[in-house]
Amino acid sequence: MKYSIIIATFNRLEELKELIASVRAFDFPKDGFELIISDDGSKDGTGEYLRAQSFDFPFQYLFQENKGPGEARNHGMRQARGDYFLFIDSDCIIPSDYLTKVDRFLEAQPVDAFGGPDDCHPSFPPLLKAINYSMTSFLGTGGTRGSKKSVTKFYPRSFNMGIHRKVFGQIGGMNQLRHGQDMDLSARIYEAGFKVALIPDAFVYHKRRTNLRRFYKQIFNWGVARINLGAKYPDLLKPIHLAPAALVAGAALVVLLAVFFPLGKLLLMLMLAGIAGVAALAFAQSFERYRSLRVSLLSIVTLFLQVFAYGMGAWSGIWQKVTGRKVAKGFTRDYYK
């Protein structure tokens, strides 16, 4: 068997049903892969549902009590039978030709670890399309989430990531960081000298967070995680990663100056003009992609919320490090929400 697809999940049965349906539609030989659902303690009937299903491909259901997604993936790897371990987030839908594209790439260019982009399915609601814009556009991320136009080294992430069995055997699995376990694993893969590649056309449809509150918390936690990762792996903290924190601090300073100094008011007007320009560009890019006024307007909101949340998370992480906390923490309640 060549591929083990490992899905870590917690109380996401409805999304899991869609993911499984997409796996059933694979055009890849059924004996060439297995699906492993590694359940981190779901209470929504996930286990009962899966045990009642029949599958025309190898399937494993694993259960553990709330040890986190990193350990859930480790559990899956320990039980996996494939040569390659593929991690897909439970809120994803996998295109039918995904595994065929991965296999074709690996046959032509064998690598030890790889990843692919995420995208938005046409059926997703407007907010998810707007979030997809802000999280995949170069304007929103600098290309750090699987884009061909990346300004940083490509680090596979667990929403769409694969490693060879020998990688797990040599460096182990994901650690117990609250956030950023996948980036930590990717950094260790590079440190060990393994060959890593982006497979640009092996994308998944990623739902991500379903409301702005959850989206804010997720991005805030990523900002915190970046500081933790940068302290451990300097190559993971580049100027582009600190840009949101700098923008948040700069905006706050300009507002403060505008209250007390005439020159500050001029700076405020220039800042607002810049914000308007970025908003117009985001609107135009989103409209070109989705042809929807509603999605385009929401894209402006998600873009600025993303920058603000990441910047605030980074500042929180920096403050915690400065005040002596070994590992900075973000929002820790309801990890999967």
C-alpha positions in Angstrom: 0.0 0.0 0.0 1.4 3.4 -1.0 -0.7 6.0 0.8 -2.2 6.4 4.3 -4.6 9.4 4.5 -4.7 10.5 8.1 -7.6 12.7 9.3 -7.5 14.1 12.9 -11.0 15.1 14.0 -13.0 16.2 17.0 -16.8 16.8 17.0 -16.9 17.5 13.2 -19.1 14.6 12.1 -21.0 16.6 9.4 -17.8 17.9 7.8 -16.3 14.4 8.1 -19.2 12.9 6.1 -18.4 15.3 3.2 -14.7 14.5 3.4 -15.4 10.7 3.4 -17.7 11.1 0.4 -15.0 12.9 -1.5 -12.6 10.0 -0.7 -15.1 7.5 -2.0 -15.1 9.4 -5.3 -11.3 9.0 -5.8 -10.2 7.9 -9.3 -7.1 6.2 -7.7 -7.0 2.4 -7.3 -8.8 1.4 -4.1 -6.0 -0.9 -2.9 -3.5 1.9 -3.3 -4.5 3.8 -0.2 -6.1 3.6 3.2 -8.2 6.2 5.1 -7.5 6.6 8.9 -9.8 8.7 11.0 -8.0 9.5 14.2 -10.6 10.8 16.7 -9.5 13.0 19.5 -12.5 12.2 21.8 -15.5 13.2 19.8 -18.9 13.2 21.5 -21.1 14.0 18.5 -21.6 10.4 17.3 -18.5 10.2 15.1 -17.5 6.8 16.3 -21.0 5.3 16.0 -21.4 6.7 12.5 -18.1 5.3 11.3 -18.5 1.9 12.8 -21.8 1.6 10.9 -20.3 2.4 7.5 -18.8 0.0 4.9 -15.9 1.0 2.8 -14.6 -0.3 -0.5 -11.0 0.7 0.5 -9.0 -0.1 3.6 -10.2 1.9 6.6 -9.2 2.4 10.2 -11.0 4.2 13.0 -8.8 5.2 16.0 -9.9 6.9 19.2 -8.1 8.8 21.9 -9.2 11.1 24.8 -8.5 14.7 24.0 -4.8 14.8 23.5 -4.8 17.3 20.7 -4.6 17.1 16.9 -0.8 16.6 16.9 -1.0 13.5 19.0 -4.1 12.3 17.0 -2.0 12.5 13.8 0.9 10.7 15.6 -1.6 7.9 16.6 -2.6 7.6 13.0 1.1 7.4 11.8 1.8 4.6 14.3 -1.0 2.5 12.9 -0.5 3.5 9.2 0.5 0.8 6.7 1.3 3.1 3.7 4.7 4.2 2.4 3.5 7.9 2.6 1.4 9.5 5.3 -0.9 12.2 4.1 -2.5 14.7 6.5 -5.7 16.4 5.5 -7.8 18.6 7.8 -11.2 17.3 8.7 -12.9 20.4 7.3 -11.6 19.7 3.8 -13.1 18.2 0.6 -10.6 16.3 -1.5 -10.9 16.5 -5.3 -11.3 13.1 -7.0 -8.0 13.4 -8.8 -6.0 14.6 -5.8 -4.2 11.3 -5.1 -3.6 10.8 -8.8 -1.8 14.1 -9.0 0.2 13.4 -5.9 1.3 10.0 -7.3 2.2 11.4 -10.7 4.4 14.1 -9.1 6.1 11.6 -6.8 6.8 9.2 -9.6 8.5 12.0 -11.6 10.1 13.8 -8.7 10.6 11.6 -5.6 10.7 13.7 -2.4 10.5 12.9 1.3 7.9 15.5 2.2 5.4 17.6 0.3 2.4 19.8 0.5 -0.2 21.5 -1.6 -2.4 24.6 -1.6 -5.9 25.0 -0.3 -8.8 26.5 -2.2 -12.5 27.3 -1.9 -15.2 25.1 -3.4 -17.8 26.9 -5.6 -20.6 25.7 -3.3 -19.1 27.4 -0.2 -21.0 30.3 1.3 -19.8 34.0 0.8 -18.0 34.3 4.1 -15.8 31.2 3.5 -15.0 32.5 0.0 -14.0 35.8 1.5 -11.8 34.0 4.1 -10.3 31.9 1.3 -9.4 35.1 -0.5 -7.6 36.7 2.4 -5.8 33.4 3.3 -4.6 32.5 -0.1 -4.0 35.9 -1.8 -0.5 37.3 -2.0 -1.8 40.5 -0.5 -3.0 38.7 2.5 -0.2 36.2 3.2 2.8 37.0 1.1 2.3 33.6 -0.5 3.1 31.7 2.7 0.2 29.2 2.3 1.3 27.1 -0.7 1.3 29.8 -3.4 3.7 29.8 -6.2 4.5 33.5 -5.4 5.9 32.8 -2.0 8.5 35.2 -0.5 9.5 32.6 2.1 10.6 29.0 2.0 7.7 26.6 1.6 6.8 24.7 4.7 4.1 22.0 4.3 1.1 22.4 6.6 -1.2 19.8 8.0 -4.3 20.9 6.0 -2.6 19.3 3.0 0.7 17.6 3.8 2.5 14.4 3.2 5.7 12.7 4.5 7.4 9.4 3.7 7.3 6.7 6.4 11.1 7.0 6.8 10.7 10.6 7.9 8.5 9.6 10.8 10.9 6.8 11.6 13.9 9.1 11.8 12.6 12.3 13.4 9.3 11.2 15.0 5.9 12.9 14.7 4.3 16.1 15.8 5.2 17.7 19.1 2.9 19.0 21.8 2.9 22.7 20.9 -0.6 24.0 21.3 -0.4 25.7 17.9 2.0 25.3 15.0 2.8 21.5 15.4 2.8 21.1 11.6 5.3 24.0 11.0 7.5 22.6 13.8 7.5 19.2 12.0 8.3 20.8 8.7 11.2 22.7 10.2 12.6 19.4 11.7 12.2 17.8 8.3 14.4 20.5 6.7 16.9 20.3 9.5 17.2 16.5 9.0 18.1 17.1 5.3 15.0 15.6 3.7 13.9 16.8 0.3 10.7 18.9 0.4 8.5 20.1 -2.4 5.2 21.9 -3.2 2.8 20.1 -5.5 1.0 23.1 -6.9 -2.0 21.3 -8.5 -2.6 18.9 -5.6 -5.1 21.2 -3.8 -7.9 20.6 -1.4 -11.1 22.5 -0.8 -10.8 24.0 2.7 -13.7 25.3 4.7 -11.7 26.9 7.5 -13.6 28.8 10.2 -17.3 29.4 9.8 -17.7 32.8 11.5 -15.6 35.9 12.1 -15.1 35.2 15.8 -13.6 31.8 15.2 -11.6 33.2 12.3 -10.1 35.9 14.6 -9.2 33.4 17.3 -7.5 31.1 14.8 -5.4 33.8 13.2 -4.5 35.3 16.6 -3.2 31.8 17.6 -1.2 31.7 14.5 0.5 35.0 15.4 1.4 33.6 18.8 2.6 30.3 17.2 4.9 32.3 14.9 6.7 33.8 17.9 7.1 30.4 19.5 8.4 28.9 16.3 10.7 31.8 15.6 12.3 31.4 19.0 13.1 27.8 18.2 13.8 28.0 14.5 15.1 31.5 13.5 14.4 30.7 9.8 10.7 30.6 10.6 10.6 34.3 11.7 11.2 36.5 8.7 10.3 40.2 8.3 7.2 39.3 6.3 5.9 37.4 9.4 6.3 40.5 11.6 4.7 42.9 9.1 1.2 42.5 10.6 2.5 43.3 14.1 4.4 46.4 12.7 1.2 47.5 10.9 -0.9 47.2 14.0 1.7 49.1 16.1 2.1 51.8 13.4 -1.7 52.3 13.0 -2.0 52.7 16.8 0.9 55.2 16.9 -0.6 57.3 14.1 -4.0 57.5 15.8 -2.3 58.5 19.1 -0.2 61.2 17.3 -3.4 62.5 15.5 -5.0 63.2 18.9 -2.1 65.4 20.2 -0.3 66.8 17.2 -1.3 68.5 13.9 1.2 66.5 12.0 -0.4 63.4 13.3 -3.7 64.3 11.6 -1.8 64.5 8.2 -0.3 61.1 8.9 -3.8 59.8 9.8 -5.2 61.0 6.5 -2.3 59.4 4.6 -2.9 56.1 6.5 -6.6 56.2 5.8 -5.8 56.8 2.1 -3.5 53.8 2.1 -6.1 51.6 3.8 -8.7 52.7 1.2 -6.2 51.7 -1.6 -5.6 48.3 -0.1 -9.4 47.8 0.3 -10.0 48.8 -3.3 -7.3 46.3 -4.5 -8.7 43.5 -2.3 -12.2 44.2 -3.6 -11.0 44.1 -7.2 -9.0 40.9 -6.8 -11.8 39.1 -5.0 -14.4 40.2 -7.5 -12.2 39.0 -10.4 -12.1 35.6 -8.7 -15.7 35.2 -7.4 -17.8 37.7 -9.4 -19.8 38.6 -6.3 -20.2 42.0 -4.7 -21.0 40.4 -1.4 -18.0 38.2 -1.3 -15.8 41.1 -2.5 -17.0 43.3 0.4 -16.6 40.6 2.9 -13.1 40.0 1.5 -12.1 43.5 2.7 -13.4 42.7 6.2 -11.6 39.3 6.4 -8.3 40.8 5.0 -8.1 43.5 7.6 -9.3 41.3 10.4 -6.7 38.7 9.4 -3.8 41.3 9.5 -5.1 42.7 12.9 -5.6 39.3 14.5 -2.2 38.0 13.4 -0.5 41.2 14.5 -2.2 41.1 17.9 -1.3 37.5 18.3 2.4 38.2 17.5 2.4 41.1 20.0 0.9 38.8 22.6 3.5 36.2 21.9 6.3 38.7 22.1 5.0 40.1 25.4 4.8 36.6 26.9 8.3 35.8 25.8 9.7 39.1 27.2 7.9 38.5 30.6 9.5 35.1 30.9 7.0 32.6 29.6 8.8 29.7 27.9 6.0 28.9 25.5 3.6 31.7 24.6 -0.1 30.7 24.6 -3.1 32.0 22.6 -6.7 31.1 22.9 -6.6 27.6 24.5 -10.2 26.9 25.3 -12.2 24.9 22.7 -9.1 24.1 20.7 -11.0 23.0 17.6 -13.4 26.0 17.4 
